[in-house]
């Protein structure tokens, strides 16, 4: 009984972590207001569908480049400044995306938006790592991810609601799709200033000197080989996962599933992921077997994805085996973030998490581009390719494990 009680022990959250939870959750709402209306907005500019992938890749490239830079700056100076600055840059990018009306400017500002938002995505996580005890990190990171996921869902709903609700149409002209982005930009700027005053100025007391910006760049080149291989595996996992999430709805639509069925399925995956974050991750984190668990997760993910989309009863397998994949994906994220954090010195969490975000975003850049080509040839190949990426990541994790045991 004592062991079971220890497994279900809830970590004590300090004030700073609660503030980050609130800020990250609310920001997730703001960040996603524009997503449900983006396809329709782009259509109004008579832009071909192929540019949806290019817009996504441009934003992901901004994330890839921006995350390490913001991470290093956050380690050296006041994180609050760069979180706020990044959000303002993101807000400007979102506004220009809606109001420029020029294809090439829109591509450019998608990059700017990705570059800006990478600051908060990186530095919120590094802040959590600094203010959380090592034994509680996986659980706290999972809860943060769960809150952001809830915020994302709310943001999607509100974006569509603002556009269609007659009250907001009369008061704010939200039937003009660009106004949604204007509202989003204003809210993000306000959030940037509120966050600056709510977050603590000082990091944990430490006798270590913060690295200079140049030192931070040099430290990237001195990455531990095992950690570098782990980052490569993270890129592959990201590449596979984004293709699944981007093309599964397209695939279901092609198989004549109704929008209601697709919406119900997407909603179900969100609920499963939320429950896994709250209940499954804390239990597994207490087992202290993070790396073996990560290896198992990738092996099972590859098998599940390879099987699910070959089923003659797709909806049945989506609500059973695919939901197991959703749980595995949810479990993996806090485990990998915690593993990366174990390689960081006290004043270098931002640098390392920025690098983590860069490798993760690299998969987001190339995934949809590769996936689009494969889907045109044969839809099933997209999911087979994702399974293959998980297999290669599984092999890389085994290599890391073998080197660590020597």
C-alpha positions in Angstrom: 0.0 0.0 0.0 2.8 2.4 0.8 4.3 2.0 -2.7 0.9 2.7 -4.4 0.5 5.8 -2.2 3.9 7.1 -3.2 3.1 6.6 -6.9 0.0 8.7 -6.6 1.7 11.5 -4.6 0.8 14.9 -6.0 3.8 17.3 -6.2 3.5 20.5 -4.3 3.4 23.5 -6.7 5.0 26.8 -5.8 3.6 30.2 -6.7 5.9 30.6 -9.7 4.8 27.3 -11.3 1.1 28.2 -10.8 1.7 31.6 -12.5 3.4 29.8 -15.5 0.5 27.4 -15.7 -2.0 30.3 -15.9 0.1 32.3 -18.4 0.8 29.3 -20.7 -2.8 28.1 -20.6 -4.2 31.6 -21.4 -1.6 32.2 -24.1 -2.6 28.9 -25.7 -6.1 30.3 -26.1 -4.8 33.5 -27.8 -2.3 31.7 -30.0 -5.1 29.5 -31.5 -7.8 32.1 -32.2 -6.7 32.5 -35.8 -6.4 28.8 -36.7 -10.0 27.9 -37.4 -10.4 30.9 -39.7 -7.0 30.8 -41.5 -8.1 28.4 -44.3 -11.1 30.6 -45.2 -8.9 33.8 -44.9 -6.3 32.4 -47.3 -9.1 31.4 -49.7 -10.3 35.0 -49.8 -6.9 35.9 -51.2 -7.2 33.3 -54.0 -4.0 31.6 -52.7 -3.6 27.9 -53.9 -4.0 25.2 -51.3 -0.3 24.2 -51.6 0.7 27.3 -49.7 -0.9 26.0 -46.5 2.0 23.7 -46.2 4.5 26.5 -47.1 2.9 28.8 -44.4 3.3 26.0 -41.8 6.8 25.3 -42.9 7.8 29.0 -42.7 6.4 29.3 -39.2 8.2 26.1 -38.1 11.5 27.4 -39.6 11.1 30.5 -37.5 10.6 28.3 -34.4 13.7 26.3 -35.4 15.9 29.4 -35.7 14.4 31.4 -32.9 14.3 28.9 -30.1 18.0 28.5 -29.5 18.6 32.3 -29.7 15.8 33.1 -27.2 17.0 30.3 -25.0 20.6 31.6 -24.8 19.4 35.2 -24.2 17.0 33.9 -21.4 19.9 32.2 -19.6 22.0 35.3 -19.8 19.4 38.0 -19.0 15.9 38.5 -17.6 13.6 35.8 -19.1 10.6 38.1 -18.7 12.0 40.6 -21.1 12.4 38.1 -23.9 9.1 36.3 -23.3 7.3 39.6 -23.6 9.4 40.7 -26.6 8.9 37.5 -28.4 5.1 37.7 -27.9 5.0 41.2 -29.3 7.0 40.0 -32.4 4.5 37.2 -32.7 1.5 39.6 -32.5 3.0 41.8 -35.2 3.5 38.8 -37.4 -0.1 37.6 -36.9 -1.5 41.1 -37.7 0.6 41.4 -40.9 -0.4 37.9 -42.0 -4.0 38.9 -42.1 -3.8 42.5 -43.4 -0.9 42.4 -45.9 -2.8 40.5 -48.6 0.5 39.7 -50.4 1.5 36.1 -50.7 5.3 36.6 -50.2 4.8 39.0 -47.3 2.5 36.4 -45.7 5.2 33.7 -46.0 7.8 36.1 -44.5 5.6 37.1 -41.6 4.8 33.5 -40.8 8.5 33.1 -40.3 8.4 36.1 -38.0 5.5 34.7 -36.1 7.3 31.4 -35.5 10.5 33.2 -34.5 8.6 35.4 -32.0 6.4 32.7 -30.4 9.4 30.4 -29.9 10.6 32.7 -27.1 7.7 31.8 -24.7 7.5 28.2 -25.8 11.2 27.8 -24.9 11.5 30.0 -21.8 8.3 28.9 -20.1 9.7 25.4 -20.1 13.1 26.4 -18.8 11.4 28.5 -16.1 9.4 25.4 -15.0 12.6 23.4 -14.9 14.3 26.0 -12.7 11.5 26.2 -10.2 10.6 22.5 -9.9 12.3 19.7 -8.0 13.9 17.1 -10.2 11.7 14.3 -8.9 8.5 16.2 -9.9 9.6 17.6 -13.3 7.9 15.0 -15.5 4.6 15.4 -13.7 4.7 19.2 -13.7 5.7 19.3 -17.4 2.8 17.0 -18.2 0.3 19.2 -16.4 1.6 22.2 -18.2 1.2 20.5 -21.5 -2.4 19.5 -20.5 -3.3 23.0 -19.6 -1.9 24.3 -22.9 -3.9 21.6 -24.7 -7.1 22.8 -23.0 -6.2 26.4 -23.9 -5.6 25.3 -27.5 -9.1 23.7 -27.7 -10.7 26.8 -26.2 -8.8 29.0 -28.6 -10.0 27.0 -31.6 -13.6 27.2 -30.4 -13.5 30.9 -29.6 -11.9 31.7 -33.0 -14.8 30.1 -34.8 -17.4 31.5 -32.4 -16.2 35.1 -32.7 -16.5 34.8 -36.5 -20.0 33.5 -36.5 -21.7 35.0 -33.4 -24.1 37.8 -34.4 -23.3 39.9 -31.3 -19.6 40.1 -32.0 -20.2 40.6 -35.7 -22.3 43.7 -34.8 -19.9 45.0 -32.2 -16.5 44.2 -33.7 -17.2 43.3 -37.3 -15.8 39.8 -36.8 -17.4 38.6 -40.0 -14.3 40.2 -41.5 -11.8 37.4 -40.9 -8.9 39.8 -40.5 -10.5 41.2 -37.4 -10.0 37.9 -35.6 -6.3 38.3 -36.1 -6.4 41.9 -35.0 -8.2 40.8 -31.8 -5.6 38.0 -31.4 -2.7 40.5 -31.8 -4.1 43.0 -29.3 -4.7 40.2 -26.7 -1.2 38.8 -27.2 0.4 42.3 -26.7 -1.6 42.7 -23.5 -0.6 39.2 -22.4 3.0 40.1 -22.9 2.8 43.1 -20.5 0.8 41.2 -17.9 3.2 38.3 -18.0 6.2 40.6 -17.5 4.8 41.8 -14.2 3.5 38.4 -13.0 6.6 36.3 -13.5 9.4 36.5 -11.0 12.4 38.6 -12.0 15.1 36.5 -10.3 15.9 32.9 -11.0 16.8 30.4 -8.3 19.8 31.4 -6.3 23.0 29.9 -7.8 26.7 30.5 -7.4 27.2 29.7 -11.1 27.8 32.5 -13.6 25.3 32.8 -16.5 27.0 32.1 -19.8 27.4 34.9 -22.3 25.5 34.8 -25.6 28.7 33.8 -27.4 29.4 31.1 -24.8 25.9 29.8 -25.3 26.5 29.4 -29.0 29.8 27.7 -28.3 28.2 25.3 -25.9 25.8 24.1 -28.6 28.8 22.9 -30.6 30.0 20.9 -27.5 26.9 18.8 -27.2 27.3 15.4 -25.6 27.1 12.8 -28.5 24.3 10.9 -26.8 22.2 14.1 -26.4 22.9 15.0 -30.0 21.6 11.6 -31.2 18.6 12.1 -28.9 17.9 15.4 -30.6 18.0 13.7 -34.0 15.5 11.1 -32.7 13.3 14.0 -31.5 13.3 15.5 -35.0 12.3 12.2 -36.5 9.5 11.7 -34.0 8.3 15.2 -34.6 8.3 14.6 -38.3 6.3 11.4 -38.0 3.8 12.8 -35.5 3.1 16.0 -37.4 2.3 14.1 -40.6 -0.2 11.9 -38.7 -2.0 14.9 -37.1 -2.0 16.9 -40.4 -3.2 14.2 -42.7 -5.5 12.0 -40.6 -8.5 14.4 -41.0 -7.8 14.7 -44.7 -7.7 10.9 -45.0 -10.9 10.5 -43.0 -12.6 13.0 -45.2 -11.5 11.1 -48.3 -13.0 8.0 -46.9 -16.4 9.9 -46.7 -16.5 10.3 -42.9 -18.7 13.3 -42.1 -17.4 16.5 -40.5 -19.3 15.6 -37.4 -17.6 12.2 -37.1 -14.2 13.8 -37.7 -14.9 16.5 -35.1 -16.0 13.9 -32.5 -12.9 11.9 -33.1 -10.6 15.0 -32.8 -12.4 15.9 -29.6 -12.0 12.4 -28.2 -8.2 12.5 -28.8 -8.0 15.7 -26.9 -9.9 14.2 -23.9 -7.7 11.1 -23.9 -4.5 13.2 -24.1 -5.7 15.4 -21.2 -6.5 12.4 -19.0 -3.2 10.8 -19.8 -1.4 14.0 -18.8 -3.2 14.2 -15.5 -3.3 10.5 -14.5 -0.9 8.4 -16.5 2.3 10.5 -16.7 2.5 11.1 -12.9 2.3 7.3 -12.3 5.0 6.5 -14.9 7.2 9.3 -13.7 7.3 7.8 -10.2 8.7 4.6 -11.6 12.0 6.3 -12.5 12.3 4.3 -15.7 12.1 7.3 -18.1 14.5 6.0 -20.8 13.2 2.4 -21.0 9.7 3.9 -21.2 10.7 6.2 -24.1 12.1 3.2 -26.0 8.9 1.2 -25.5 6.8 4.2 -26.5 8.5 4.5 -29.9 8.3 0.8 -30.6 4.6 0.6 -29.8 3.9 3.8 -31.7 5.4 2.4 -34.9 3.4 -0.8 -34.6 0.1 0.9 -33.9 0.4 3.5 -36.7 1.4 0.7 -39.2 -1.6 -1.4 -38.3 -4.4 1.2 -37.7 -4.6 2.6 -41.2 -4.7 -0.8 -42.8 -7.9 -1.7 -41.0 -11.1 -2.4 -42.8 -12.9 -0.9 -39.9 -10.9 2.4 -39.5 -13.2 4.1 -37.1 -13.1 1.1 -34.7 -9.3 1.1 -34.7 -9.1 4.9 -34.4 -11.2 4.7 -31.2 -9.2 1.8 -29.8 -5.6 1.3 -30.9 -5.1 4.9 -32.1 -6.1 6.2 -28.7 -3.3 4.1 -27.2 -1.0 6.0 -29.6 -2.4 9.3 -28.3 -1.6 8.2 -24.7 1.9 7.1 -25.7 2.5 10.4 -27.5 1.3 12.3 -24.4 3.5 10.3 -22.1 6.6 10.8 -24.3 6.8 14.6 -24.2 7.4 15.2 -20.5 9.7 12.3 -20.3 11.9 13.6 -23.2 11.9 17.1 -21.8 12.9 15.8 -18.4 15.7 13.7 -19.9 17.1 16.7 -21.8 16.9 18.8 -18.6 19.2 16.3 -16.8 22.0 17.4 -19.2 21.7 21.1 -18.3 23.7 23.1 -15.8 21.8 25.4 -13.5 22.0 28.5 -15.6 21.7 26.8 -19.0 18.1 25.4 -19.1 17.0 28.0 -21.6 19.9 27.2 -24.0 19.2 23.5 -23.9 15.4 23.8 -24.1 15.9 26.2 -27.0 18.0 23.7 -28.8 15.4 21.0 -28.0 12.6 23.2 -29.6 14.8 23.8 -32.6 15.3 20.1 -33.4 11.6 19.5 -32.7 10.5 22.3 -35.0 12.8 21.0 -37.7 10.5 18.0 -38.0 7.6 20.4 -38.4 9.4 22.1 -41.2 10.0 19.0 -43.4 7.2 16.8 -42.2 4.3 18.4 -44.1 6.4 19.0 -47.2 7.4 15.3 -47.4 3.9 14.2 -46.3 2.2 16.3 -49.0 4.3 14.6 -51.7 3.6 11.1 -50.3 -0.1 11.7 -49.9 -0.4 12.7 -53.5 1.2 9.4 -54.5 -0.6 7.1 -52.1 -2.3 8.3 -48.8 -1.3 5.2 -46.9 2.4 6.0 -47.5 2.2 9.1 -45.3 1.3 7.0 -42.3 3.8 4.2 -43.2 6.5 6.9 -43.4 5.5 8.1 -39.9 5.8 4.6 -38.6 9.2 4.3 -40.2 10.3 7.5 -38.5 9.3 6.0 -35.1 11.3 2.9 -35.9 14.4 4.8 -36.7 13.9 6.9 -33.5 13.5 3.6 -31.6 16.8 2.4 -33.0 18.6 5.6 -32.1 17.2 5.4 -28.5 18.6 1.8 -28.3 22.0 3.1 -29.4 21.9 5.8 -26.7 20.9 3.3 -24.1 23.6 0.9 -25.1 26.3 3.7 -24.9 25.0 4.8 -21.5 25.3 1.3 -20.1 28.9 0.9 -21.1 
